[in-house]
Amino acid sequence: MDYVKTKKKLKLKKHLIELMYLLLGCIIMAIGTSIFLLPNQLSTGGFSGIATIFYYLLNFPLGTTIFVLNIPFFVWAFFKIGKKLLVKSIIGTILLSTFIDLFDKIPNLIEDRFLACIYGGVCIGLGLALILKAGASTGGTDLISYIAKAYKPYVRTSNLIVIVDIIIVGLNVFFFKKIEIGLYSAISIFLMGKMIDIVFEGVNFTKMMLIVSNQYKEIAKEVGDKLQRGSTGIYAKGMYTKEKKMMLFCVGARNEVAKIRQIAAG
């Protein structure tokens, strides 16, 4: 009985943490969109990029437009992906749309497009990473990728998302007649991706290196002496030469990669 109660408490705690991540992520994404990118006609692709065009050409509210664009995909996703993910995606989209329209009422704080694309990309990347940590999405190209996975589990959805984002940013350039919009938006998309990597992998993540060399003993000793890093020897066989060789397995920080390569090169 105590085990069941403990399990329920842990499950409730997990749901509360996920809800907190989702709420905070939507707020941060909305700040990046409404305060930094939207006033400067920038976007990071996705449905927000399409909604930006409607916002400037037809004066449609950005958040509401994003939600409306997602409705057909919610219906489609209902039959193709898990109900839990779909519910979280709907909640995330509603929260994001609401906060975007709320923050849109704040007067333009930054008119420098370069600063706007930097801070906008960082905010959206951080917010999206928190939402992904909650096991949710905010619809758009993320939801499309989940639907695509349902049809073809091994399809590279990252390529699909990149293609869609490039097309949408291209449409922004076409409608606003300014090539710098596309260039600044590209910076935002790059920073967004980097922020997601940092949140999931951390700033001080390590690199795994495999070294194949006849001087493996000398290399392992030098790596240990100079960097205080251990190495593991793994017996390997060349499939072309059929020769048996010793391969070194070594893990180092990012700033140590160049030094280990230098040692291995002799």
Solvent accessible surface area in square Angstrom, and as a share of the most:
residue,aa,sasa,rsa
1,M,175,0.78
2,D,110,0.57
3,Y,159,0.61
4,V,71,0.41
5,K,110,0.46
6,T,71,0.41
7,K,118,0.50
8,K,135,0.57
9,K,144,0.61
10,L,112,0.56
11,K,124,0.52
12,L,107,0.53
13,K,122,0.52
14,K,111,0.47
15,H,71,0.31
16,L,104,0.52
17,I,70,0.36
18,E,24,0.11
19,L,94,0.47
20,M,108,0.48
21,Y,65,0.25
22,L,6,0.03
23,L,74,0.37
24,L,84,0.42
25,G,0,0.00
26,C,0,0.00
27,I,49,0.25
28,I,29,0.15
29,M,18,0.08
30,A,0,0.00
31,I,53,0.27
32,G,0,0.00
33,T,11,0.06
34,S,5,0.03
35,I,21,0.11
36,F,28,0.12
37,L,3,0.02
38,L,3,0.02
39,P,43,0.27
40,N,9,0.05
41,Q,36,0.16
42,L,2,0.01
43,S,4,0.02
44,T,13,0.07
45,G,2,0.02
46,G,10,0.10
47,F,18,0.08
48,S,25,0.16
49,G,0,0.00
50,I,43,0.22
51,A,0,0.00
52,T,3,0.02
53,I,14,0.07
54,F,70,0.29
55,Y,50,0.19
56,Y,77,0.29
57,L,96,0.48
58,L,98,0.49
59,N,126,0.65
60,F,95,0.40
61,P,70,0.44
62,L,0,0.00
63,G,0,0.00
64,T,67,0.39
65,T,14,0.08
66,I,5,0.03
67,F,60,0.25
68,V,83,0.48
69,L,47,0.24
70,N,0,0.00
71,I,77,0.39
72,P,82,0.52
73,F,47,0.20
74,F,17,0.07
75,V,88,0.51
76,W,115,0.40
77,A,0,0.00
78,F,94,0.39
79,F,150,0.63
80,K,86,0.36
81,I,22,0.11
82,G,46,0.44
83,K,112,0.47
84,K,117,0.49
85,L,35,0.17
86,L,9,0.04
87,V,81,0.46
88,K,30,0.13
89,S,0,0.00
90,I,55,0.28
91,I,69,0.35
92,G,0,0.00
93,T,0,0.00
94,I,81,0.41
95,L,40,0.20
96,L,9,0.04
97,S,9,0.06
98,T,78,0.45
99,F,34,0.14
100,I,1,0.01
101,D,33,0.17
102,L,98,0.49
103,F,36,0.15
104,D,45,0.23
105,K,159,0.67
106,I,73,0.37
107,P,105,0.66
108,N,72,0.37
109,L,119,0.59
110,I,38,0.19
111,E,147,0.66
112,D,71,0.37
113,R,46,0.17
114,F,101,0.42
115,L,76,0.38
116,A,0,0.00
117,C,0,0.00
118,I,49,0.25
119,Y,112,0.43
120,G,0,0.00
121,G,0,0.00
122,V,47,0.27
123,C,26,0.15
124,I,6,0.03
125,G,0,0.00
126,L,58,0.29
127,G,0,0.00
128,L,18,0.09
129,A,0,0.00
130,L,20,0.10
131,I,0,0.00
132,L,58,0.29
133,K,88,0.37
134,A,1,0.01
135,G,38,0.37
136,A,0,0.00
137,S,0,0.00
138,T,12,0.07
139,G,4,0.03
140,G,7,0.07
141,T,15,0.09
142,D,28,0.14
143,L,0,0.00
144,I,35,0.18
145,S,12,0.08
146,Y,70,0.27
147,I,4,0.02
148,A,22,0.17
149,K,82,0.35
150,A,45,0.35
151,Y,117,0.44
152,K,137,0.58
153,P,80,0.50
154,Y,209,0.79
155,V,57,0.33
156,R,171,0.62
157,T,19,0.11
158,S,62,0.40
159,N,73,0.38
160,L,63,0.31
161,I,44,0.22
162,V,83,0.48
163,I,97,0.49
164,V,33,0.19
165,D,14,0.07
166,I,114,0.58
167,I,101,0.51
168,I,6,0.03
169,V,14,0.08
170,G,38,0.36
171,L,71,0.35
172,N,1,0.00
173,V,30,0.17
174,F,129,0.54
175,F,83,0.34
176,F,22,0.09
177,K,154,0.65
178,K,83,0.35
179,I,118,0.60
180,E,66,0.30
181,I,0,0.00
182,G,11,0.11
183,L,111,0.55
184,Y,57,0.22
185,S,0,0.00
186,A,56,0.43
187,I,61,0.31
188,S,0,0.00
189,I,48,0.25
190,F,124,0.52
191,L,40,0.20
192,M,28,0.12
193,G,30,0.29
194,K,96,0.41
195,M,35,0.16
196,I,32,0.16
197,D,66,0.34
198,I,70,0.36
199,V,37,0.21
200,F,100,0.42
201,E,95,0.43
202,G,28,0.27
203,V,88,0.51
204,N,139,0.71
205,F,56,0.23
206,T,71,0.42
207,K,89,0.38
208,M,128,0.57
209,M,25,0.11
210,L,94,0.47
211,I,20,0.10
212,V,87,0.50
213,S,25,0.16
214,N,119,0.61
215,Q,104,0.46
216,Y,63,0.24
217,K,144,0.61
218,E,108,0.48
219,I,8,0.04
220,A,30,0.24
221,K,138,0.59
222,E,61,0.27
223,V,1,0.01
224,G,28,0.27
225,D,85,0.44
226,K,131,0.55
227,L,26,0.13
228,Q,142,0.63
229,R,74,0.27
230,G,66,0.64
231,S,39,0.25
232,T,75,0.44
233,G,42,0.41
234,I,69,0.35
235,Y,187,0.71
236,A,34,0.27
237,K,108,0.46
238,G,27,0.26
239,M,149,0.66
240,Y,209,0.79
241,T,76,0.44
242,K,121,0.51
243,E,96,0.43
244,K,173,0.73
245,K,78,0.33
246,M,34,0.15
247,M,38,0.17
248,L,8,0.04
249,F,63,0.26
250,C,1,0.01
251,V,52,0.30
252,G,0,0.00
253,A,27,0.21
254,R,121,0.44
255,N,113,0.58
256,E,26,0.12
257,V,24,0.14
258,A,72,0.56
259,K,103,0.44
260,I,2,0.01
261,R,171,0.62
262,Q,133,0.59
263,I,18,0.09
264,A,32,0.25
265,A,92,0.71
266,G,101,0.97
